[in-house]
């Protein structure tokens, strides 16, 4: 894929670029948003920008892509590319935006690395960029075609048919198409983007997993209110989540929302294999969709349902979580709570020590990164193949890019 000449140049300069990639990403976004403030206002997640998460994700993905091209020149890191493409498609990203990114990214590279960016170095990294960009464009256009929409035209108006307060900080919004047309199909585990207009006129976008069954005419999302956290995880530190708090405070039954077509690469595979679903916090939402699909399709192999949360009162959709599992022919359920565990629940963090993991299990994980790293390590120790462990990250995927860079990524 990468030309022989550029491969040698990238291999030689990768350590220097990798060491500076964080500074490059920081300057890139500064330049991009100075020239195009509408992108920060209406496309990029301002919360992730303020926290530096998007900068880390960009830096990691570029470095990972270049590392993969040099180490495995006959292949592409398609797992990482497909995940990025699904996220881009849910935002309505189009091919016309890639030259804009190129302009400011390479201006940042030249400014940070200075005289080290010779014409030969610039040409080699330009080739890396366009190999990655064109791969993403191809993935994204296939995703748009699969939804039978024009590139970027993913938005539709939905009406809030009902609103349910699940916990003190989690609310479910049941949605139906405002135009009365059929809801688009989706696969269990996928998410949608929701765009809202905030008080300052910004039209911010966030992704929420679909928790309803794929065949339901109603689409359900459960939104956790993001509260600013201070030192030690207490309240009063960083800013509250803009979109989650807007939805909780301002969106009522009968209101409308702009919602994207469904996307996401963490989907339940159609298989007769045993399944393990492990979640923490609001990560339970895609698992409910998977459970309902397994029940609706008559899945008979063992299904292990595991969840960790702060307390039963904090466990959104707890009754549904258990009830859907009990609709299956062969299900085993265990919930862990840091406080308030009831008889039959585990105390503290999720622990697989007493959990039976059937041979050939396909595992699906969703929750905070430390939780998923812990569960993945336990599953690997129990003999589950790395290729059979699938996961979803809410927000920029900092795990996959680092795994690709180190050569340890799995599907």
Secondary structure in CASP SS format (residue, H / E / C, confidence):
PFRMAT SS
TARGET T0000
AUTHOR 0000-0000-0000
METHOD secondary structure of the structure
MODEL  1
X C 1.00
X C 1.00
X C 1.00
X H 1.00
X H 1.00
X H 1.00
X H 1.00
X H 1.00
X H 1.00
X H 1.00
X H 1.00
X H 1.00
X H 1.00
X H 1.00
X H 1.00
X H 1.00
X H 1.00
X H 1.00
X H 1.00
X H 1.00
X H 1.00
X H 1.00
X H 1.00
X H 1.00
X H 1.00
X H 1.00
X H 1.00
X H 1.00
X H 1.00
X H 1.00
X H 1.00
X H 1.00
X H 1.00
X H 1.00
X H 1.00
X C 1.00
X H 1.00
X H 1.00
X H 1.00
X H 1.00
X H 1.00
X H 1.00
X C 1.00
X C 1.00
X C 1.00
X H 1.00
X H 1.00
X H 1.00
X H 1.00
X H 1.00
X H 1.00
X C 1.00
X H 1.00
X H 1.00
X H 1.00
X H 1.00
X H 1.00
X H 1.00
X H 1.00
X H 1.00
X H 1.00
X H 1.00
X H 1.00
X H 1.00
X H 1.00
X H 1.00
X H 1.00
X H 1.00
X H 1.00
X H 1.00
X H 1.00
X C 1.00
X C 1.00
X C 1.00
X C 1.00
X C 1.00
X C 1.00
X H 1.00
X H 1.00
X H 1.00
X H 1.00
X H 1.00
X H 1.00
X H 1.00
X H 1.00
X H 1.00
X H 1.00
X H 1.00
X H 1.00
X H 1.00
X H 1.00
X C 1.00
X C 1.00
X C 1.00
X H 1.00
X H 1.00
X H 1.00
X H 1.00
X H 1.00
X H 1.00
X H 1.00
X H 1.00
X H 1.00
X H 1.00
X H 1.00
X H 1.00
X H 1.00
X H 1.00
X H 1.00
X H 1.00
X H 1.00
X H 1.00
X H 1.00
X H 1.00
X H 1.00
X H 1.00
X C 1.00
X C 1.00
X H 1.00
X H 1.00
X H 1.00
X H 1.00
X H 1.00
X H 1.00
X H 1.00
X H 1.00
X H 1.00
X H 1.00
X H 1.00
X H 1.00
X H 1.00
X H 1.00
X H 1.00
X H 1.00
X H 1.00
X H 1.00
X H 1.00
X H 1.00
X H 1.00
X H 1.00
X H 1.00
X H 1.00
X H 1.00
X H 1.00
X H 1.00
X H 1.00
X C 1.00
X C 1.00
X C 1.00
X C 1.00
X C 1.00
X C 1.00
X C 1.00
X C 1.00
X E 1.00
X E 1.00
X E 1.00
X E 1.00
X E 1.00
X E 1.00
X E 1.00
X E 1.00
X E 1.00
X E 1.00
X E 1.00
X C 1.00
X C 1.00
X C 1.00
X C 1.00
X E 1.00
X E 1.00
X E 1.00
X E 1.00
X E 1.00
X E 1.00
X E 1.00
X E 1.00
X C 1.00
X C 1.00
X C 1.00
X C 1.00
X C 1.00
X C 1.00
X C 1.00
X C 1.00
X C 1.00
X C 1.00
X C 1.00
X C 1.00
X C 1.00
X E 1.00
X E 1.00
X E 1.00
X E 1.00
X E 1.00
X E 1.00
X E 1.00
X C 1.00
X C 1.00
X C 1.00
X C 1.00
X C 1.00
X E 1.00
X E 1.00
X E 1.00
X E 1.00
X E 1.00
X E 1.00
X E 1.00
X E 1.00
X C 1.00
X C 1.00
X C 1.00
X C 1.00
X C 1.00
X C 1.00
X C 1.00
X C 1.00
X E 1.00
X E 1.00
X E 1.00
X E 1.00
X E 1.00
X E 1.00
X C 1.00
X C 1.00
X C 1.00
X C 1.00
X E 1.00
X C 1.00
X H 1.00
X H 1.00
X H 1.00
X C 1.00
X E 1.00
X C 1.00
X C 1.00
X C 1.00
X C 1.00
X C 1.00
X C 1.00
X H 1.00
X H 1.00
X H 1.00
X H 1.00
X H 1.00
X H 1.00
X H 1.00
X H 1.00
X H 1.00
X C 1.00
X C 1.00
X C 1.00
X C 1.00
X C 1.00
X E 1.00
X E 1.00
X E 1.00
X E 1.00
X E 1.00
X C 1.00
X C 1.00
X E 1.00
X C 1.00
X C 1.00
X C 1.00
X C 1.00
X C 1.00
X C 1.00
X C 1.00
X C 1.00
X C 1.00
X C 1.00
X C 1.00
X E 1.00
X E 1.00
X E 1.00
X E 1.00
X E 1.00
X E 1.00
X H 1.00
X H 1.00
X H 1.00
X H 1.00
X H 1.00
X H 1.00
X H 1.00
X H 1.00
X H 1.00
X H 1.00
X H 1.00
X H 1.00
X H 1.00
X H 1.00
X H 1.00
X H 1.00
X C 1.00
X C 1.00
X C 1.00
X C 1.00
X C 1.00
X C 1.00
X E 1.00
X E 1.00
X E 1.00
X E 1.00
X E 1.00
X E 1.00
X E 1.00
X C 1.00
X C 1.00
X H 1.00
X H 1.00
X H 1.00
X C 1.00
X C 1.00
X C 1.00
X H 1.00
X H 1.00
X H 1.00
X H 1.00
X H 1.00
X H 1.00
X H 1.00
X H 1.00
X H 1.00
X C 1.00
X C 1.00
X C 1.00
X C 1.00
X E 1.00
X E 1.00
X E 1.00
X E 1.00
X E 1.00
X E 1.00
X E 1.00
X C 1.00
X C 1.00
X C 1.00
X C 1.00
X C 1.00
X C 1.00
X C 1.00
X C 1.00
X E 1.00
X E 1.00
X C 1.00
X C 1.00
X C 1.00
X C 1.00
X C 1.00
X C 1.00
X C 1.00
X C 1.00
X C 1.00
X C 1.00
X C 1.00
X C 1.00
X C 1.00
X C 1.00
X E 1.00
X E 1.00
X E 1.00
X E 1.00
X E 1.00
X C 1.00
X C 1.00
X H 1.00
X H 1.00
X H 1.00
X H 1.00
X H 1.00
X H 1.00
X H 1.00
X H 1.00
X H 1.00
X H 1.00
X H 1.00
X H 1.00
X H 1.00
X C 1.00
X C 1.00
X C 1.00
X C 1.00
X H 1.00
X H 1.00
X H 1.00
X E 1.00
X E 1.00
X E 1.00
X E 1.00
X C 1.00
X C 1.00
X C 1.00
X C 1.00
X C 1.00
X H 1.00
X H 1.00
X H 1.00
X H 1.00
X H 1.00
X H 1.00
X H 1.00
X H 1.00
X H 1.00
X C 1.00
X C 1.00
X C 1.00
X C 1.00
X C 1.00
END
